[in-house]
Amino acid sequence: MPLFQTIHFNETTKILIWEITESLEELLSKVVLKEKTQKRLEGMKSQMHQRAFLSVRMLIQEMGFTDKDLHYDEFGKPYFDCHHYISITHSYHFAAIIVSHETVGIDMELQREKILRIADKFVDTEFEYLNPDVLEKYVKKLTVIWGAKEAIFKIRNEKGISFKDHIRVSDFSLDETQTQASLHFDDLVKDFDVHYEEIQSNHFEGKFTLVYAFEK
């Protein structure tokens, strides 16, 4: 399948989403990989992970870059050799990237009730505004909170940051698409604009939550 969705957030920021319906062989035939990337691909045990990995390369090509332009720092954070920032995510049959002139992070998650079992591991002050009585809404809000904290962690990428203890997501409505968040770590306080929306697959069951954050 070609590109699933393109979100033109502003003049310098674009989000691209790929729905992974191709076989591994199809994807391999459409990308050119540098030797280091090829070895990394071959070391992956899951074919679904391999397909997601290659789908990210397809998205990069859609943006006019190649695998040779993409690098990872010592903490695994992706970057280009130019003034564009990039963040990457994949979840089940979706892969997505955000490319911007601003510092950004992205996350995409399948909405699942399983998140209820781990909520107390990443939620703290947010429990003050969450309502567990309406299950579907509760799951959706928890997924936004997780996605926001994951996106912010990808931006800062510092050892020791705790989703529960150091990242706070302000109250928000599922009828809107934006909220605020902050990171309190050591002597550092950073604020973030967080955007979120629901994504529905064309071929697979389940709803996904896409979240992306900008450092202020």
N, C-alpha and C positions, 0 to 999 in steps of 0.2 A: 504494500500500500504506500502511496506517496505521502507527503506531508499531511498530517491530520488537522493541524490548526496553527495559524500564525497570529500572534497578538502584538500589534504595534502599540506598545505602551506609550512611547513618546518618540521624538525625533532621534534619540540616541539609545533607545532601549527596545529590544525585540525578544519575544518569547516564541520558541518553535517547539511544537509537540509532534511526536511520531508515534503512530499506533503500529505496534510490531506484529505484522501478519506474515511477513516473508520468512522463508526458510533460511537457515544459516548459509546455505550455498548461494541463495539469491543475494543476500546482503554482501557476502564475500566478493561476489562478482562486480559489485558496484562501488567498492571503496578501494583506495590505495593506502596501504599501511606501511609505516616505517618499521625497520627490523625490531626495535624495542617494543613497539605496540603488538607486532605479530607474536612475539614471545609471550607477552602478557596474555594475549588472547588464548594461545595454546595452553597456558597454565590454568585456565578456568575450567572447573569440573562440570559446571552447569551449562547446558546449551542455551537455556533461557537467558542466563547471564551473558553469554557470548553474543546472543542476538541483540540484547539491550545495548551492550558495549558497541557493537557495530552500528546500531541505529543512531547512537550519539554521533558517530562519524558521518553518517548520512546527514544529520542535522547541521553539523559543522560545514559540510560541503554546500548545503543549501544557503549558508551565510557567506559563501565565497572563500572559506578557509579550507585547509587540508589537514590531514593527520600530522603532517610535518610541522604545522603551525602551533599544535597543541602540546603543552608540556605540563608536568606536575612537579610541585615543590616537594621538599622533604617530608611534609605532612600530608601529601596526597591531594593538595589543593590545585585544581587546574588553572592554567593561565596561558595567555597568548604573548608573543613577543612584541605586541603593539599596545596601543592605549585602550584597547577593548578589554573589559572584564568579562569573565565567563563563569557560570555555575551550571552544574549538571545534576540531573536526577533521573532515576527510572524506578518504576513500580509495576510489576507484573507485565502487562502488555503495552505499557507506555514508556517512552523516554522523552525527556524534555531538556532544553537548554535555555538559559537567558544570557544574552550578550548585550553589554551596555558600556557607556563611557563612565557610568557611576559604579560604585562598589555594591555588588548585588549577591544574593544567595537565593536558591530555588529548592523547593521540595514538592514531591507529588506522592500522595498516599491513597491507597484503597480504603474506603470507609468500611470499617469492620467492628463488630461488637467486641472483638478481642481486645480492643484498646481500653475497654473498661477495666480489665484485669491489671493493667500497668499504669493507670491514670495517676495513682499516688506516687509513682516514681518520677514523673515529670511535671506534675501540676502542684502548685503551692498557693499563691495568692489568688489564682484564677478560680479556685473553688468558691470564693466569695460570691461570684456572679453566675456560676454554673448551676443549672437545675437538672438533677438526675431523674426527675419524675417523668419527663418526656423523652423516652429512650432514643428515638431517631435523631432528635435535635441535639441531645446530649452527645451522642457519638459524633455527629457532624462538628460540633464545637470543639470537642476534644481533638479531633483530627486537624482542625485549623490551628489549634494551639501547638500541637506536636509539630506540624509543618512549619509554623512560624519560628519555633525554637530551633528546628533543624536548619532552616534557611539562615538564621542569624549565626548559628554555630559554624556553618560553612563560610560565612563572611569573616568571622574572627579567627576561627580555627586554632584556638589556643588550648594547650594542655591544661586540664584542671577545671574547665568550665562545666558546670552542672546545669542541665536543663531546669531542674526543680529549684535549685538554690540561687542561680545567678541570672536567669532570663525571665522577665515578667511580661505577659501579654495583657494589654488593657481590654476592658469589656468591649464586646462587639455584637453586632446583630447579623444573623445569617441572611437578612434581607438586604444588607449592604455588602460592600466588597473590600472594605479597608478598615484597618485599625492601627494602633500604635504599640510598640514594644520597647523594652529597655534592657540593657545588659549591665549588671552590677558585679564587677569582678576585680578583686584586689582593690586598687584605688581608682579604677576606671569606671566611668559611667558613660554609656553610649545609647543614643536613641535611634529608633528605626521606624520607617514607614512600612507597614505590612499590607499586602494585597492578597486576596484569596478568591477563588471561584470553583464551581463544581464542574467536573468534566465527565461526560457520559460516553462510554465506548460504543462504537458502531457494531462491533462483533462479539463482545464479551459482556457478561453480566457484571453488575456492580457499578457503583458511582465512585469517582475519584475526586480528591480535593487537591487543587493546585495552589501553592502558596509561594510568594516571592517577596523578598524584603530588600529595602534600600537603607544603607547606613546614612544617617543625617550628617 
